Amino acid sequence: MFCGYFCFFSLCLFLPTQRSCSLGLVSNLRSSDTTSLPGFENLTMGYNKYLRPHFGGEPVQIAMSLDIASISSISESDMDYTATIYLRQRWTDPRLVFHGNKSFTLDARLVELLWVPDTYIVESKRSFLHDVTVGNRLIRLFSNGTILYALRITTTVACNMDLSKYPMDTQTCRLQLESWGYDENDVIFTWLRGNDSVHGMEKLRLSQYTVERYYTLVSKSQQETGSYPRLILQFELRRNILYFILETYVPSTLLVMLSWVSFWITLDSVPARTCIGVTTVLSMTTLMIGSRSSLSKTNCFIKAIDVYLGICFSFIFGALVEYAVAHYSSSQKCPAKAPPEGPAKELTKEMEEVNIANILNSSITSYKRKISFTSIEISSDNVNCSDLTMKTHEKIKRVLRNKMHRIIGYFTIQNPSNVDHYSKLLFPLFFMLVNVFYWAYYLYF
């Protein structure tokens, strides 16, 4: 009999003569003397779906809960994420109170005859309600007038991301629910059980991220048309770095170490050292282009992975430049001549003796000139100031010239083979120091 009354009531909702049906239902209920469905005539007698409960009085309390079924994709290039959620809303409508302690699940198509909140998802780019095999909605009515309204929604929501620490970043995204037309004087949004109102986040398995933590907030949106209630689900996503270590960090580090092999090859092996330097530079360039292709729309960000690839490229290019400097310095040195033998050897000795004698004679002559110059008594009548000035300028120029030659000598590579010897130690040492600062900064600051 209960099923018959309920089916009869459902038919009355869709018939044009709803009032007559409801009166007939009331008369049948009274005649059968049943109390299982008293009060259902309120759905057709005096009920207006265009007016909220407590119209003109206190605001309606709407409690919400969420089940996160999946987060299918998180796009860094589009700055959004796509999630499938089960949204459940509860509120009390005193016009739907009936006697008893039972609850009834109604056909989802009956939602068109009831008042429901105008909840929408803030910052949603695309959303749709699932309709296979029928619209995925649920209406459940309780005897105290409480209505449970559940929906299955897939939505793409914007999420502003800071990619400066990519791929060691942690992103904070939000799912915000707000009333579109009813301000805080008409409706009040609350979470049903606080943080326990959200389920499914701890079970999510994402390809690149791990859900670090999540929490719920209650806020208000102040707009020109009024202050609107807003519920916020905020969750933090930490990126899994293992993939990027195997895909980018390890290959780039090995390329840097490969460039150091040239330090153990002699300077005369021009093809071998040039081939290693050019090959590592080109391979590093390809690796840098590949890392940027996956985030083509976010090139404006200087990411952590870009910094590391730039460091590796600098060390590889530095190894190539080191060989160029060492090879150029070795080519500037005159080749050592073999000592002469026989008559040529005696002639060389005689020339060295003549050169030594000439040097000694010139030194003695210059020394005598200095002594004679100091013994001359200078009087004010025969001194030429311009001559003294010219000599002073020449002395200053000579001193400056000597200092410049000395400074240039400091930067002149006396032994080109020492360049490779020092590079074997300095390049790995500096690379390890840079790595320590890099990982410490991006992991702990």
C-alpha positions as CSV (number, residue, x, y, z in Angstrom):
1,M,0.0,0.0,0.0
2,F,2.9,2.4,0.7
3,C,4.3,1.9,-2.8
4,G,0.9,2.6,-4.3
5,Y,0.5,5.9,-2.4
6,F,4.0,6.9,-3.4
7,C,3.5,6.2,-7.1
8,F,0.1,7.9,-7.0
9,F,1.8,11.0,-5.5
10,S,4.5,11.0,-8.2
11,L,1.9,10.9,-10.9
12,C,0.1,13.8,-9.3
13,L,3.2,15.9,-9.5
14,F,3.3,15.7,-13.3
15,L,-0.5,15.9,-14.0
16,P,-1.9,19.4,-14.7
17,T,-4.7,18.9,-12.1
18,Q,-2.2,18.6,-9.2
19,R,-4.5,20.2,-6.6
20,S,-7.3,17.7,-7.4
21,C,-4.9,14.8,-7.2
22,S,-3.5,16.0,-3.8
23,L,-7.0,16.3,-2.5
24,G,-7.8,12.8,-3.7
25,L,-4.6,11.5,-2.0
26,V,-5.5,13.2,1.3
27,S,-9.0,11.7,1.2
28,N,-7.6,8.3,0.4
29,L,-5.1,8.6,3.3
30,R,-7.8,9.6,5.7
31,S,-10.2,7.0,4.5
32,S,-7.5,4.2,4.9
33,D,-6.6,5.6,8.3
34,T,-2.8,5.3,7.7
35,T,-0.2,7.5,9.2
36,S,2.9,6.5,7.2
37,L,2.7,9.4,4.7
38,P,0.8,12.2,6.4
39,G,1.7,15.8,5.3
40,F,2.8,15.0,1.7
41,E,0.0,17.1,0.5
42,N,2.3,20.1,1.3
43,L,4.3,19.4,-1.9
44,T,1.3,20.4,-4.0
45,M,-0.7,22.6,-1.7
46,G,0.9,26.0,-1.1
47,Y,4.4,25.1,-2.0
48,N,6.3,27.6,-4.2
49,K,9.7,26.4,-5.6
50,Y,10.7,30.0,-6.5
51,L,10.8,31.0,-2.8
52,R,13.5,29.8,-0.5
53,P,12.6,28.3,2.9
54,H,12.0,30.9,5.6
55,F,11.4,33.4,2.9
56,G,11.6,36.9,4.4
57,G,13.0,35.5,7.7
58,E,16.2,33.8,8.9
59,P,18.7,32.6,6.3
60,V,18.8,29.0,5.2
61,Q,21.6,26.8,6.7
62,I,23.2,24.7,3.9
63,A,25.7,22.1,5.1
64,M,28.0,20.6,2.4
65,S,30.3,17.6,2.1
66,L,32.5,16.4,-0.7
67,D,33.9,13.2,-2.0
68,I,36.8,13.6,-4.4
69,A,36.5,10.7,-6.9
70,S,39.6,11.6,-8.9
71,I,41.9,14.3,-10.1
72,S,42.6,13.3,-13.6
73,S,45.0,15.9,-14.8
74,I,47.0,18.8,-13.5
75,S,48.3,21.1,-16.2
76,E,51.2,23.5,-15.5
77,S,50.9,25.0,-19.0
78,D,47.2,25.9,-18.6
79,M,47.4,26.5,-14.8
80,D,44.4,24.3,-13.9
81,Y,43.3,20.9,-12.7
82,T,40.4,18.6,-13.6
83,A,38.5,16.8,-10.8
84,T,35.5,14.6,-10.5
85,I,33.6,15.3,-7.2
86,Y,30.4,14.2,-5.5
87,L,28.8,17.3,-4.0
88,R,26.2,16.8,-1.3
89,Q,24.1,19.6,0.1
90,R,21.7,19.4,3.1
91,W,19.2,22.0,4.2
92,T,15.8,22.0,6.0
93,D,12.6,23.2,4.4
94,P,9.8,23.3,7.0
95,R,7.2,23.2,4.2
96,L,8.2,19.5,3.6
97,V,7.8,18.2,7.1
98,F,5.8,15.1,7.6
99,H,5.1,12.7,10.5
100,G,7.2,9.6,11.0
101,N,10.9,8.8,11.2
102,K,11.5,7.5,7.6
103,S,13.3,9.0,4.7
104,F,12.4,8.7,1.0
105,T,14.6,8.8,-2.0
106,L,12.7,10.6,-4.8
107,D,13.2,10.5,-8.5
108,A,16.0,12.9,-9.6
109,R,13.6,14.5,-12.1
110,L,11.6,15.8,-9.1
111,V,14.3,18.3,-8.4
112,E,12.6,20.6,-10.9
113,L,9.7,20.9,-8.5
114,L,11.7,21.8,-5.4
115,W,13.8,24.8,-4.3
116,V,17.5,24.1,-4.5
117,P,20.5,26.3,-3.7
118,D,22.2,28.1,-6.5
119,T,25.7,26.8,-5.7
120,Y,28.4,27.2,-8.3
121,I,32.2,26.4,-8.5
122,V,34.3,29.5,-8.3
123,E,37.1,29.8,-11.0
124,S,35.7,26.9,-12.9
125,K,36.6,26.9,-16.6
126,R,34.5,23.9,-17.7
127,S,32.1,21.8,-15.8
128,F,29.4,19.2,-16.6
129,L,27.0,17.0,-14.8
130,H,27.2,13.3,-15.6
131,D,24.0,12.0,-17.3
132,V,24.8,8.3,-18.0
133,T,22.5,6.4,-17.8
134,V,20.4,9.2,-16.3
135,G,21.3,12.5,-14.7
136,N,23.6,11.6,-11.7
137,R,21.5,13.4,-9.1
138,L,20.0,12.3,-5.9
139,I,17.1,13.7,-3.9
140,R,16.3,12.3,-0.4
141,L,13.6,13.7,1.9
142,F,13.6,13.3,5.6
143,S,10.6,13.6,7.9
144,N,11.9,16.8,9.6
145,G,11.9,18.5,6.3
146,T,15.7,18.0,5.6
147,I,16.6,17.5,2.0
148,L,19.8,15.8,0.8
149,Y,20.7,16.9,-2.7
150,A,23.8,15.1,-4.3
151,L,25.4,15.7,-7.6
152,R,28.3,14.1,-9.6
153,I,30.3,16.8,-11.3
154,T,33.5,16.9,-13.4
155,T,35.0,20.4,-13.4
156,T,38.2,22.0,-14.6
157,V,39.3,24.7,-12.1
158,A,42.0,27.3,-12.4
159,C,45.0,26.9,-10.0
160,N,47.6,29.6,-10.0
161,M,51.0,27.9,-9.8
162,D,54.5,29.2,-8.8
163,L,56.9,27.2,-11.0
164,S,60.1,28.9,-9.8
165,K,61.1,25.7,-7.9
166,Y,60.0,23.3,-10.6
167,P,60.4,20.3,-10.3
168,M,60.9,20.6,-6.5
169,D,57.8,22.7,-6.1
170,T,54.7,22.4,-3.9
171,Q,51.5,23.8,-5.4
172,T,48.5,25.0,-3.4
173,C,45.1,24.6,-5.2
174,R,41.6,25.4,-4.2
175,L,38.1,24.2,-4.8
176,Q,35.7,27.0,-3.9
177,L,31.9,26.7,-3.6
178,E,29.8,29.9,-3.5
179,S,26.2,31.0,-3.8
180,W,25.5,32.8,-7.0
181,G,22.4,34.9,-6.2
182,Y,21.6,34.5,-2.5
183,D,23.8,36.6,-0.2
184,E,24.5,35.9,3.4
185,N,21.2,37.3,4.5
186,D,19.4,34.5,2.6
187,V,21.7,31.5,2.9
188,I,24.6,30.4,5.1
189,F,27.1,27.8,3.9
190,T,28.8,25.5,6.4
191,W,30.8,22.3,6.2
192,L,28.9,19.4,7.6
193,R,31.7,18.0,9.7
194,G,34.6,20.4,9.3
195,N,37.7,18.7,7.7
196,D,35.9,15.4,7.9
197,S,33.4,16.7,5.4
198,V,36.0,15.9,2.6
199,H,36.7,12.3,1.7
200,G,38.9,10.7,-1.0
201,M,41.8,13.0,-0.9
202,E,44.0,10.6,1.1
203,K,43.3,7.8,-1.4
204,L,44.3,9.7,-4.5
205,R,47.2,8.4,-6.6
206,L,48.5,11.0,-9.0
207,S,51.1,10.6,-11.7
208,Q,53.4,13.5,-10.7
209,Y,52.1,14.7,-7.4
210,T,51.4,13.5,-3.8
211,V,48.7,15.1,-1.7
212,E,50.6,16.6,1.2
213,R,47.7,17.9,3.2
214,Y,44.2,19.5,2.8
215,Y,41.9,21.5,5.0
216,T,38.5,23.3,4.8
217,L,37.8,27.0,5.2
218,V,34.6,29.1,5.6
219,S,34.8,32.5,4.0
220,K,32.8,35.3,2.4
221,S,33.1,36.9,-1.0
222,Q,32.5,40.7,-0.9
223,Q,31.2,41.9,-4.2
224,E,29.4,44.9,-5.5
225,T,26.0,43.2,-5.2
226,G,26.6,42.0,-1.6
227,S,28.4,39.6,0.6
228,Y,28.1,36.0,-0.5
229,P,29.0,32.8,1.5
230,R,31.9,30.7,0.3
231,L,33.3,27.3,1.3
232,I,36.9,26.5,0.4
233,L,38.7,23.2,0.1
234,Q,42.5,23.9,0.0
235,F,45.0,21.2,-0.7
236,E,48.7,21.1,-1.2
237,L,50.3,19.0,-4.0
238,R,54.0,18.1,-3.7
239,R,55.7,17.0,-7.0
240,N,57.5,13.7,-7.2
241,I,61.1,14.5,-8.2
242,L,62.3,11.0,-8.8
243,Y,61.2,11.0,-12.4
244,F,63.0,14.3,-13.1
245,I,66.2,13.0,-11.4
246,L,66.3,10.0,-13.7
247,E,65.1,12.0,-16.8
248,T,67.1,15.2,-16.6
249,Y,69.4,15.6,-13.6
250,V,71.4,12.4,-13.9
251,P,72.0,12.7,-17.8
252,S,73.1,16.3,-17.4
253,T,75.5,15.5,-14.6
254,L,77.0,12.6,-16.6
255,L,77.5,15.0,-19.6
256,V,79.4,17.3,-17.4
257,M,81.6,14.5,-16.1
258,L,82.1,13.4,-19.7
259,S,83.5,16.8,-20.6
260,W,86.2,16.4,-18.0
261,V,87.7,13.4,-19.9
262,S,89.4,15.8,-22.2
263,F,91.6,17.0,-19.4
264,W,93.4,13.6,-19.5
265,I,94.1,13.8,-23.2
266,T,97.2,15.5,-24.4
267,L,97.1,19.0,-26.0
268,D,98.4,17.6,-29.3
269,S,95.2,15.4,-29.8
270,V,93.2,18.2,-31.3
271,P,90.5,16.0,-33.0
272,A,89.8,13.9,-29.9
273,R,89.5,16.9,-27.5
274,T,87.5,18.9,-29.9
275,C,85.1,16.0,-30.6
276,I,84.4,15.5,-26.9
277,G,83.8,19.2,-26.3
278,V,81.5,19.8,-29.3
279,T,79.5,16.5,-28.7
280,T,78.9,17.3,-25.0
281,V,77.8,20.9,-25.8
282,L,75.3,19.7,-28.5
283,S,74.0,16.9,-26.2
284,M,73.4,19.4,-23.4
285,T,71.6,21.8,-25.8
286,T,69.3,19.0,-26.9
287,L,68.6,18.1,-23.2
288,M,67.7,21.7,-22.4
289,I,65.4,22.0,-25.4
290,G,63.6,18.7,-24.4
291,S,63.1,19.9,-20.8
292,R,61.4,23.1,-22.1
293,S,59.2,21.4,-24.7
294,S,56.9,19.9,-22.0
295,L,56.3,23.3,-20.5
296,S,56.3,25.4,-23.7
297,K,53.7,27.9,-22.4
298,T,55.6,28.6,-19.2
299,N,58.9,29.7,-20.6
300,C,58.5,33.0,-18.8
301,F,59.4,31.3,-15.5
302,I,63.0,30.7,-14.6
303,K,62.6,27.3,-13.1
304,A,65.0,25.3,-10.8
305,I,65.6,22.8,-13.6
306,D,66.5,25.6,-16.0
307,V,69.1,26.9,-13.5
308,Y,70.7,23.4,-13.1
309,L,70.8,22.8,-16.8
310,G,72.3,26.3,-17.2
311,I,75.0,25.4,-14.7
312,C,75.8,22.1,-16.4
313,F,76.0,23.9,-19.8
314,S,78.4,26.5,-18.4
315,F,80.7,23.8,-17.1
316,I,80.7,21.9,-20.3
317,F,81.3,25.1,-22.3
318,G,84.0,26.0,-19.9
319,A,85.8,22.7,-20.5
320,L,85.8,23.4,-24.2
321,V,87.1,27.0,-23.7
322,E,89.8,25.6,-21.4
323,Y,91.2,23.5,-24.2
324,A,91.1,26.4,-26.6
325,V,93.1,28.6,-24.1
326,A,95.7,25.8,-23.4
327,H,96.2,25.0,-27.1
328,Y,96.6,28.6,-28.0
329,S,99.2,29.2,-25.2
330,S,101.2,26.1,-26.3
331,S,101.2,27.3,-29.9
332,Q,102.6,30.7,-28.9
333,K,105.7,29.1,-27.2
334,C,108.7,28.7,-29.4
335,P,109.8,25.1,-29.9
336,A,113.0,24.2,-28.1
337,K,116.1,23.8,-30.4
338,A,118.5,20.9,-30.1
339,P,122.0,21.9,-28.9
340,P,124.5,22.3,-31.8
341,E,127.5,19.9,-32.2
342,G,131.0,20.1,-33.7
343,P,132.2,23.4,-35.2
344,A,128.8,25.0,-34.8
345,K,129.0,24.3,-31.1
346,E,132.4,26.2,-30.8
347,L,130.9,29.1,-32.9
348,T,128.0,29.3,-30.5
349,K,130.3,29.5,-27.5
350,E,132.3,32.3,-29.1
351,M,129.1,34.3,-29.8
352,E,127.9,33.8,-26.3
353,E,131.2,35.1,-25.0
354,V,131.0,38.2,-27.3
355,N,127.4,38.9,-26.1
356,I,128.5,38.6,-22.5
357,A,131.4,41.0,-23.1
358,N,129.1,43.5,-24.8
359,I,126.6,43.4,-22.0
360,L,129.4,44.0,-19.4
361,N,130.8,46.9,-21.4
362,S,127.4,48.5,-21.8
363,S,126.7,48.1,-18.1
364,I,130.0,49.7,-17.1
365,T,129.4,52.6,-19.5
366,S,125.9,53.3,-18.2
367,Y,127.3,53.2,-14.6
368,K,130.0,55.7,-15.4
369,R,127.4,58.0,-16.9
370,K,125.3,57.9,-13.8
371,I,128.4,58.8,-11.6
372,S,129.3,61.7,-13.9
373,F,125.8,62.9,-13.8
374,T,125.7,63.0,-10.1
375,S,129.1,64.8,-9.8
376,I,128.0,67.8,-11.9
377,E,127.1,70.9,-9.9
378,I,123.8,72.3,-11.1
379,S,123.5,76.0,-11.0
380,S,120.4,78.1,-11.6
381,D,121.8,79.7,-14.7
382,N,122.5,76.6,-16.8
383,V,119.5,74.4,-15.8
384,N,116.9,73.8,-18.6
385,C,113.5,73.0,-16.9
386,S,112.0,71.6,-20.1
387,D,114.8,68.9,-20.3
388,L,114.2,67.9,-16.7
389,T,110.5,67.7,-17.3
390,M,111.0,65.5,-20.4
391,K,113.2,63.2,-18.4
392,T,110.7,62.9,-15.6
393,H,107.9,62.0,-18.1
394,E,110.2,59.4,-19.6
395,K,110.9,57.9,-16.2
396,I,107.1,57.8,-15.4
397,K,106.4,56.1,-18.8
398,R,109.2,53.6,-18.2
399,V,107.8,52.8,-14.7
400,L,104.3,52.3,-16.0
401,R,105.5,50.2,-18.8
402,N,107.3,47.9,-16.4
403,K,104.3,47.6,-14.2
404,M,102.1,46.7,-17.2
405,H,104.5,44.1,-18.3
406,R,104.6,42.7,-14.8
407,I,100.8,42.5,-14.6
408,I,100.6,40.9,-18.0
409,G,103.2,38.4,-16.9
410,Y,100.9,37.3,-14.0
411,F,98.2,36.3,-16.5
412,T,100.6,34.8,-19.0
413,I,100.6,31.0,-19.0
414,Q,104.2,30.0,-18.7
415,N,103.5,26.2,-18.9
416,P,100.3,25.3,-20.9
417,S,100.4,21.7,-19.6
418,N,99.6,23.1,-16.1
419,V,96.2,24.3,-17.3
420,D,95.0,20.7,-17.7
421,H,96.6,19.8,-14.4
422,Y,94.7,22.5,-12.5
423,S,91.5,21.9,-14.4
424,K,91.4,18.2,-13.2
425,L,91.0,19.5,-9.7
426,L,89.2,22.8,-10.0
427,F,86.3,21.8,-12.3
428,P,85.1,18.9,-10.1
429,L,85.6,20.9,-7.0
430,F,83.6,23.9,-8.2
431,F,80.9,21.6,-9.6
432,M,80.4,19.9,-6.3
433,L,80.3,23.2,-4.4
434,V,77.7,24.6,-6.8
435,N,75.6,21.4,-6.4
436,V,75.7,21.8,-2.6
437,F,74.4,25.4,-2.8
438,Y,71.8,24.5,-5.5
439,W,70.2,21.6,-3.6
440,A,70.3,23.3,-0.3
441,Y,68.6,26.4,-1.6
442,Y,65.8,24.7,-3.6
443,L,65.1,22.0,-1.0
444,Y,65.2,24.0,2.2
445,F,64.5,27.6,1.3
